[in-house]
Structures are given as C-alpha cells and as structure tokens.
C-alpha cells in the first residue's frame, strides 16, 4: 500500500535551536500534504496544509514564522520548527493524499517525536 | 470542530466482533465516511471508507445507515493488536483537511 515516511523518527534538541522534519511520499506523488501535532493523550491537531509549489496554509493560532513549511516537490514536504522551546515538544505527523482506482484517502507518516530541552 | 461524534471508549473481548459507532448527522451528499486508527505512538492507519454503500476489506466492514447520518465500523474478530484509538472522519476527497475528534479508545480484553 501507499507509504509515507518521516525523518527523523525522534529528535532531541536544545532550546533556541531549529529542527527540520521531512515527510516523503515513497511510491506516489502528492500535491497536498498536511502537518499535524499531537500532545500526550490528545487528538491530532491540524497545523497546516502544504501545497507543492506554493505557500502553505496555516490553521488559526499556528505561527507561520515559527513553523516553516516547504513543499518543494511532489514527494517531499518539510516542517522546520524555528527557535524551538520546551512547549514545542510534541509528536509531529504528516499525511499525503492518494487517489487511485480503489482509494481516495490520506495516508499518514509514522510521526516524529520532538523533545526540546 | 470535528463533524463526527463517537463514544470515548469501548471494551471488546478478544475474538469477538468489535462494533464502533459514529454519528455524522451533518454529513453532506458528496462527503465520504473514513475510518482511521492510531496505535500508541504511531501515525494513524487508514482502515476503510465509504460513501453510502456498505464496504468490506481485509481489515474491517463499514455499515452506513440509509440516511447516512451514522455508521458502524466492524472488526469481525478482534485481537489484542486492535487495541487503539479509532477515528471516524467525514470528507469529500483525499485533499480535504482532516479535523480529528477525540475518537474511541478501544480496549481488547484477553
């Protein structure tokens, strides 16, 4: 089936540094990818919609200058958490949509756990 | 806000069928019902989706009421590995943004 990968799977960084997370669709092309954040024991919260070749669309309350999204190709979107702080520690998940003969749905990556010290 | 409501938790005995309900009374005519599940510390896994007909695949069955205001996900023979949070979502296509509700936490009891 369709596979979406994320790299890294886990990252620990110091407060004030920037962290880049990659999301790749491995066997299909995706013009649209989505980024979510999940805090412990909570549901996934949509952060932004990443569009290939154009600016991302951010959900209300998400700082676009802090969470930089780049969708440079049909198989890769990146999320950069700039000047990370401990409150940015979370599980970050991406998804990409696949259209096919028997499916028209989103597939999710395995997630990236960010810990900011 | 999420367009669906689900019970917060359910228990099911191992080997029995797990029936997970979902209400989506405001669903539009072109919106599908999607089900995903999330096992602890993993990304959500697609299970099944449907428009108005009942659907079945290797993982589960989806029963949608005739008025499309509710649906039930059926795991025919639940195993311990089915322990997860199950999310019922409505959307019109793969590029629709998904607003997750709280889902149903399914516990499979040995």
Interface residues (C-beta under 8 A of the other chain):
Chain A: X4 X6 X31 X32 X34 X36 X43 X44 X45 X46 X49 X91 X93 X95 X97 X98 X99 X103 X104 X105 X106 X107 X108 X109 X110 X111 X113
Chain B: X32 X34 X36 X38 X41 X42 X43 X44 X45 X46 X49 X85 X87 X93 X94 X95 X97 X98 X99 X100 X101 X102 X103
